[in-house]
Amino acid sequence: MNTAVLDRPRSFWPALTRDPLMFTGLALLVALVGLAMLAPLITWHDPATLAPRMRLKPVSLEYLLGTDSLGRDLFSRVLYGGRLSITLAALVSVISVCAGLLLGLLAGYFRRLDAVVMRIIDGIMAIPGLLLAIAMVALGGATIPTMVTAIAIPEIPRVARLVRSVVLSVREEPYVEASLGMGTPTWRVLWRHVLPSTINPLVVQATFICASAILIEAVLGFLGLGFPPEIPSLGSIISEGRAFFQRAPWIVLFPGVFLALLILSVNLFGDALRDRLDPRMARQRKG
Amino acid sequence: MSSTPILEIRDLKVRLPGAGDRRYAAEGIALTVNPREIVCIVGESGSGKSVTASAVMGLLPKNALTLESGQILLSGRDITHASLAELRALRGDRMAMIFQEPMTALNPLMQVGDQIAEIFQFHGPSLSRREVDQRVLALLADMRLPSPETLRHAFPHQLSGGQRQRVMIAMALAMEPALIIADEPTTALDVTSQAQVLRLLHGLRERHDTGILFITHDFDVVAEIADRVIVMQHGRIVETGAADEVLANPQHPYTRKLIDAVPRGQFGAGAPLPDSDPVISVENLGMRFVTSSLLRAKRREVNALDGVSLSLARGETLGIVGESGSGKTTLGRCLAHFARPTSGRIVMNGEDVSHLSRAAWRQWCKRIQMVFQDPYRSFNPRLTIEATLSEGPLNYGEDPARVQARMRDMLALVSIDDSALKRYPHEFSGGQRQRISIARALMMEPEILIADEAVSALDVSVQAQILDLLERIRAQLNLSMIFITHDLRVAARLCHRIAVMQRGRVMEIGPAEQIFTRPGSAYTQELLAAIPGKEGLGSRCAPGLALAGA
């Protein structure tokens, strides 16, 4: 009875307006992503052009967020940096979710594969994510493919475990057995009956991966292991601004605020999404 | 009987939320329970019987149901609007509740003895540890639980369903409450455990002057223990009276319908068919599970099936009856190729199919289809009925137009409207889903239908309809059917032959009538004796006499 109520398709928009947290998160996210993605249209200074005479200028109409120690416009640097972070985070989410989904499906459904796949997953989990990223960037250089792979790999185990746990419970459902009993090939059972149940938790997980990928990219940039200096990244801007913190605090402040708001909005949205989509949370809220 | 009743409910109205088809979950409920009296509330799901019980305990779900008017008096004291603290003091002490599913009502992480002791500690903090211990032991012994001294250190999962329910009853009785509310306490139990629990409750009210409000959907249980009966339908009381009178001479048409729906002594299927042309036969089938644990060197072997041999003739219905753990479900799963037997053969068309790979089995699986127990979980909630029904035939590359036509035929056969095709499973009731489930199995045009407890999750009257439907379809399509059930009454109604299973073995197999009238094995006799209310319904003697020997 209960599941019947839960599985009924829910309309999205009324829910959004009723949930202020979700609304705030989504609105903030759309605004920040919009700003970052439209950076080339919005900004009027090139983020990489040096202007030594204009170094360390405070906030003004010409330089909305001031300039850094080499006279580059901070407004365009923050937006371009944000654009890079968001693109990277999106790629990381897609790749880690796809890989994790595949591994989780296989491990959860085929009991023999389970032992092997999950031990590999355990192995990956034993490596600290940040260290792996530092090592891979040091070896492979700071290119987008290396960065994405380096950040995605440590996320895969989490996705795989999540998917596996869902698959383990769904494969015992009588409707899966009924389908098998009607001669449905295994791959089609997976596609039709098992995969759809994993989508909701995956969407939620993807938002959290996004947030963590943005953060890791910033950390790498801050440590000087990110992209080369001419490519602006939130982490490297903050790192460079550190030396001038007392004279020009805005160099650290604005990218930091942008980063914080970005992660906050993604997490707010993800949290609210989980409350809506995760049946267990929904049941708790219903009481 | 004393003059003040233990429980008196006056004109109770419980309001349902929103503007549904019904405004009240329970309306105009008036009843009394006297000391040493068992009052049964009978009704189908949605009749408001559980709501009434929850209202008495003050356990109505806060946001969903509201007690609109009426009075609840416990031993003359009005508790309708008692505060939470007052109710907490009353619960367990003056009134106690026994729930349907003892596994979820007990704390899985606490020894059962401690859970019982907790009640003494809460309601009588002055008792010393030793006194509490003694009382716990006395209670467990009172419940006729074996070796209370060791049993009280057991965790709930180590007990059987019947034992757990008896622990629950022990908890309910700890403070010798004046009123016990039992909400379907035996529905989740095997027949033999059910008989024990009923006997126990019956004995208790004799010894403790307790009044019992017993909620059930099963008229046989009513016949077994009730002093008075209250029949509820759609939130209202439709009939009330002394148990013997209501059972022997029901006044309201709904009561009559419920009583008629109880399967009893009808051998619907007639004489067994000649055994010459078996569609499937099982030879010496065995299924062995080996459990090993890290800490224990000793391996435990469990024989879920142990040398089972059976055969099923064309057009025959074979009932497989047994309690939980008897291997009946495992047998069904082996036949449908969901489980692989560890020894023995399953022969179809002269070929051993027991060890075919899944790919090879695909050639055969059209012939043998299953109807599952739980109508709520056997459909993918995300797919329309159309997608669910057409899945099987489309797997075999059948023409979509033909499949479409057959879907309509099959739905008509199970009396479901065509419009169902575009709808989702949650839009149907349990009985309707079970019909659709049968239609899904028939879509494959099988020779054999395996129904695993296919009616046990349904209300009695719906149960009767589904049984009739299965019988009609079997005759119409000349199907063979294996009907797995724990309920001998249901098996008798539908099956030509019945196989009684215990601990993985077939104890007895024979024509349905013979199993009932001349049971060959002691275990079958035990099962038959455990069926509640055999003496009831018309030929009932004085209440309680049937239990005198217990």
Boltz contact constraints between the chains, C-beta under 6 A:
constraints:
  - contact:
      token1: [A, 4]
      token2: [B, 426]
      max_distance: 6.0
  - contact:
      token1: [A, 7]
      token2: [B, 381]
      max_distance: 6.0
  - contact:
      token1: [A, 173]
      token2: [B, 377]
      max_distance: 6.0
  - contact:
      token1: [A, 174]
      token2: [B, 372]
      max_distance: 6.0
  - contact:
      token1: [A, 174]
      token2: [B, 377]
      max_distance: 6.0
  - contact:
      token1: [A, 174]
      token2: [B, 378]
      max_distance: 6.0
  - contact:
      token1: [A, 175]
      token2: [B, 378]
      max_distance: 6.0
  - contact:
      token1: [A, 175]
      token2: [B, 379]
      max_distance: 6.0
  - contact:
      token1: [A, 175]
      token2: [B, 380]
      max_distance: 6.0
  - contact:
      token1: [A, 177]
      token2: [B, 338]
      max_distance: 6.0
  - contact:
      token1: [A, 178]
      token2: [B, 378]
      max_distance: 6.0
  - contact:
      token1: [A, 181]
      token2: [B, 336]
      max_distance: 6.0
  - contact:
      token1: [A, 181]
      token2: [B, 370]
      max_distance: 6.0
  - contact:
      token1: [A, 182]
      token2: [B, 391]
      max_distance: 6.0
  - contact:
      token1: [A, 182]
      token2: [B, 392]
      max_distance: 6.0
  - contact:
      token1: [A, 182]
      token2: [B, 444]
      max_distance: 6.0
  - contact:
      token1: [A, 183]
      token2: [B, 362]
      max_distance: 6.0
  - contact:
      token1: [A, 183]
      token2: [B, 365]
      max_distance: 6.0
  - contact:
      token1: [A, 183]
      token2: [B, 395]
      max_distance: 6.0
  - contact:
      token1: [A, 184]
      token2: [B, 395]
      max_distance: 6.0
  - contact:
      token1: [A, 193]
      token2: [B, 380]
      max_distance: 6.0
  - contact:
      token1: [A, 196]
      token2: [B, 382]
      max_distance: 6.0
